Amino acid sequence: MTPDLPAGSTIAVIGAEGTGKTALASALAQRLRQQGIAVVDSPSMPMALPRGCALTLLMGLDLPVAEAEALQRQEQADALLRAALAAARLPFAVVHGRGPERLASALRALGLGGAEPPRRAAAWSCDKCSDPACEHRLFTDLLRRRAEAGTDS
């Protein structure tokens, strides 16, 4: 356990519909239970709930989506969540990957796994991020998802 996440800490997991937040929250809760760290996940996570959490994990939009309308709904919901987190100045990290890769990404964001240090900010804003690898990954994931959904816009 890191000093950043003492026993009794709570982690919020939020994300648009179909981003795998429930599966990740369950996997994290199982993994962190013995360390006394709670994980909360709610279909409609009010911003008041993450306010009391040590960190909020926001699901990235990198899982496949079957239809263009679902992709648009995800993107809109994601934009609203990011804006709300930024406006409330809540610390959060975006989690990417599939299956075990996504869990590993979440654990790294929490400072509980891997050699990569956690990247958190009090008011994270992707439009001000200077990490070219992150920017490239987000852009290529977006293009791939749009191609899979059959939309170009």
Backbone hydrogen bonds in HBPLUS format (Angstrom, degrees):
<---DONOR---> <-ACCEPTOR-->    atom                        ^
c    i                          cat <-CA-CA->   ^        H-A-AA   ^      H-
h    n   atom  resd res      DA  || num        DHA   H-A  angle D-A-AA Bond
n    s   type  num  typ     dist DA aas  dist angle  dist       angle   num
A0005-LEU N   A0002-THR O   3.15 MM   3  5.60 147.8  2.26 110.3 118.0     1
A0009-SER N   A0006-PRO O   3.06 MM   3  5.83 144.5  2.19 145.7 147.5     2
A0008-GLY N   A0036-GLY O   2.65 MM  28  5.49 171.4  1.65 141.1 144.3     3
A0038-ALA N   A0009-SER O   2.88 MM  29  6.27 159.1  1.93 162.4 158.8     4
A0054-ALA N   A0010-THR O   2.80 MM  44  5.73 147.3  1.91 154.7 165.4     5
A0011-ILE N   A0038-ALA O   2.80 MM  27  6.18 156.3  1.85 149.2 155.8     6
A0040-VAL N   A0011-ILE O   2.84 MM  29  6.26 160.6  1.88 160.9 166.8     7
A0012-ALA N   A0055-LEU O   3.08 MM  43  6.48 160.5  2.12 150.6 156.0     8
A0057-LEU N   A0012-ALA O   2.70 MM  45  6.06 168.3  1.71 166.4 167.3     9
A0013-VAL N   A0040-VAL O   2.91 MM  27  6.16 153.8  1.98 169.1 177.8    10
A0014-ILE N   A0057-LEU O   2.89 MM  43  6.22 167.1  1.90 165.9 170.0    11
A0059-MET N   A0014-ILE O   2.94 MM  45  6.36 155.2  2.00 152.2 160.1    12
A0024-LEU N   A0020-GLY O   3.06 MM   4  6.23 161.8  2.09 151.0 156.5    13
A0025-ALA N   A0021-LYS O   2.80 MM   4  5.91 163.1  1.83 149.1 154.4    14
A0026-SER N   A0022-THR O   3.00 MM   4  6.15 157.4  2.05 145.4 151.2    15
A0027-ALA N   A0023-ALA O   3.02 MM   4  6.23 163.1  2.05 147.6 152.1    16
A0028-LEU N   A0024-LEU O   2.80 MM   4  5.98 164.5  1.83 158.7 163.1    17
A0029-ALA N   A0025-ALA O   2.87 MM   4  5.94 161.6  1.90 146.0 151.7    18
A0030-GLN N   A0026-SER O   3.03 MM   4  6.22 160.5  2.07 148.3 153.1    19
A0031-ARG N   A0027-ALA O   3.05 MM   4  6.20 152.9  2.12 141.6 149.3    20
A0032-LEU N   A0028-LEU O   2.77 MM   4  5.90 153.2  1.84 158.7 165.5    21
A0033-ARG N   A0029-ALA O   2.98 MM   4  5.62 131.6  2.22 142.7 150.0    22
A0035-GLN N   A0032-LEU O   2.94 MM   3  5.30 140.4  2.10 109.2 121.2    23
A0037-ILE N   A0032-LEU O   3.32 MM   5  5.44 169.7  2.33 143.5 140.5    24
A0036-GLY N   A0033-ARG O   2.99 MM   3  5.25 162.1  2.02 111.8 116.6    25
A0049-LEU N   A0046-PRO O   2.99 MM   3  5.67 142.0  2.13 116.4 125.2    26
A0051-ARG N   A0047-MET O   3.33 MM   4  6.39 141.7  2.49 138.1 148.2    27
A0052-GLY N   A0049-LEU O   3.26 MM   3  6.02 154.2  2.33 121.3 125.3    28
A0053-CYS N   A0050-PRO O   2.87 MM   3  4.99 163.8  1.89 114.8 119.4    29
A0056-THR N   A0091-PRO O   3.18 MM  35  6.37 150.1  2.28 135.0 144.0    30
A0093-ALA N   A0056-THR O   2.97 MM  37  6.51 146.3  2.09 156.8 167.3    31
A0058-LEU N   A0093-ALA O   2.86 MM  35  6.04 166.0  1.88 152.4 157.2    32
A0095-VAL N   A0058-LEU O   2.88 MM  37  6.10 157.1  1.93 154.6 159.2    33
A0060-GLY N   A0095-VAL O   2.76 MM  35  5.38 150.6  1.85 159.6 152.0    34
A0071-LEU N   A0067-GLU O   3.17 MM   4  6.51 154.0  2.24 147.9 155.6    35
A0072-GLN N   A0068-ALA O   2.97 MM   4  6.27 158.1  2.01 151.9 157.4    36
A0073-ARG N   A0069-GLU O   2.98 MM   4  6.24 157.5  2.03 147.5 153.4    37
A0074-GLN N   A0070-ALA O   2.94 MM   4  6.17 156.0  1.99 147.3 153.8    38
A0075-GLU N   A0071-LEU O   2.93 MM   4  6.19 164.9  1.96 154.0 157.6    39
A0076-GLN N   A0072-GLN O   2.95 MM   4  6.15 158.3  2.00 149.3 155.0    40
A0077-ALA N   A0073-ARG O   2.91 MM   4  6.06 166.1  1.93 150.4 154.5    41
A0078-ASP N   A0074-GLN O   2.81 MM   4  5.94 160.7  1.84 153.5 159.4    42
A0079-ALA N   A0075-GLU O   2.98 MM   4  6.12 157.7  2.03 143.0 148.8    43
A0080-LEU N   A0076-GLN O   3.02 MM   4  6.29 155.8  2.08 148.3 154.7    44
A0081-LEU N   A0077-ALA O   2.93 MM   4  6.21 159.5  1.98 150.9 156.5    45
A0082-ARG N   A0078-ASP O   2.92 MM   4  6.15 166.6  1.93 155.9 159.2    46
A0083-ALA N   A0079-ALA O   2.97 MM   4  6.10 160.0  2.01 145.4 151.2    47
A0084-ALA N   A0080-LEU O   2.93 MM   4  6.12 158.6  1.98 148.2 154.1    48
A0085-LEU N   A0081-LEU O   2.91 MM   4  6.12 160.9  1.94 152.8 157.9    49
A0086-ALA N   A0082-ARG O   2.91 MM   4  6.06 162.5  1.94 150.0 155.1    50
A0087-ALA N   A0083-ALA O   2.84 MM   4  5.96 162.3  1.87 149.0 154.4    51
A0088-ALA N   A0084-ALA O   2.99 MM   4  6.08 150.5  2.08 142.5 150.1    52
A0090-LEU N   A0085-LEU O   3.03 MM   5  5.33 166.4  2.05 153.0 155.2    53
A0089-ARG N   A0086-ALA O   3.03 MM   3  4.86 149.7  2.12  97.6 107.1    54
A0101-GLU N   A0098-ARG O   3.10 MM   3  5.33 137.1  2.29 142.6 133.0    55
A0102-ARG N   A0099-GLY O   3.03 MM   3  5.43 128.0  2.31 107.6 119.9    56
A0103-LEU N   A0099-GLY O   3.25 MM   4  6.67 156.4  2.31 150.4 157.0    57
A0104-ALA N   A0100-PRO O   2.92 MM   4  6.14 160.9  1.95 148.2 153.4    58
A0105-SER N   A0101-GLU O   2.95 MM   4  6.13 150.1  2.04 139.9 148.3    59
A0106-ALA N   A0102-ARG O   2.95 MM   4  6.22 154.8  2.01 147.7 154.1    60
A0107-LEU N   A0103-LEU O   2.92 MM   4  6.21 160.2  1.96 152.8 158.1    61
A0108-ARG N   A0104-ALA O   2.93 MM   4  6.15 153.7  2.00 146.5 153.7    62
A0109-ALA N   A0105-SER O   2.97 MM   4  6.22 155.7  2.03 144.8 151.6    63
A0110-LEU N   A0106-ALA O   3.03 MM   4  6.31 137.8  2.21 141.7 153.2    64
A0112-LEU N   A0107-LEU O   2.73 MM   5  5.00 160.1  1.77 160.7 154.0    65
A0111-GLY N   A0108-ARG O   2.90 MM   3  4.89 153.5  1.97 102.2 110.9    66
A0128-LYS N   A0125-SER O   2.94 MM   3  5.53 160.8  1.98 117.5 123.9    67
A0129-CYS N   A0126-CYS O   3.12 MM   3  4.93 166.4  2.14 103.8 107.8    68
A0135-GLU N   A0131-ASP O   3.03 MM   4  6.27 166.6  2.04 157.2 161.3    69
A0136-HIS N   A0132-PRO O   2.86 MM   4  5.95 159.7  1.91 145.6 151.1    70
A0137-ARG N   A0133-ALA O   2.97 MM   4  6.11 160.9  2.00 144.6 150.0    71
A0138-LEU N   A0134-CYS O   2.91 MM   4  6.14 166.6  1.93 156.3 159.6    72
A0139-PHE N   A0135-GLU O   2.98 MM   4  6.13 162.2  2.02 148.3 153.4    73
A0140-THR N   A0136-HIS O   2.88 MM   4  6.05 171.0  1.89 156.1 158.7    74
A0141-ASP N   A0137-ARG O   2.89 MM   4  5.92 155.1  1.96 146.5 153.9    75
A0142-LEU N   A0138-LEU O   3.00 MM   4  6.12 155.0  2.06 142.8 149.6    76
A0143-LEU N   A0139-PHE O   2.99 MM   4  6.30 161.4  2.03 150.9 155.6    77
A0144-ARG N   A0140-THR O   2.93 MM   4  6.07 159.7  1.97 146.0 151.7    78
A0145-ARG N   A0141-ASP O   2.88 MM   4  6.04 164.9  1.90 151.3 155.5    79
A0146-ARG N   A0142-LEU O   2.98 MM   4  6.15 159.5  2.02 149.2 154.8    80
A0147-ALA N   A0143-LEU O   2.98 MM   4  6.18 152.8  2.06 144.3 151.9    81
A0148-GLU N   A0144-ARG O   2.87 MM   4  6.15 156.6  1.92 151.9 158.5    82
A0149-ALA N   A0145-ARG O   2.91 MM   4  6.11 145.9  2.02 144.6 153.9    83
A0150-GLY N   A0146-ARG O   2.97 MM   4  6.04 115.9  2.39 134.2 149.4    84
A0151-THR N   A0146-ARG O   2.93 MM   5  5.24 168.6  1.95 154.5 154.2    85
A0150-GLY N   A0147-ALA O   3.20 MM   3  5.03 145.5  2.32  93.8 104.0    86
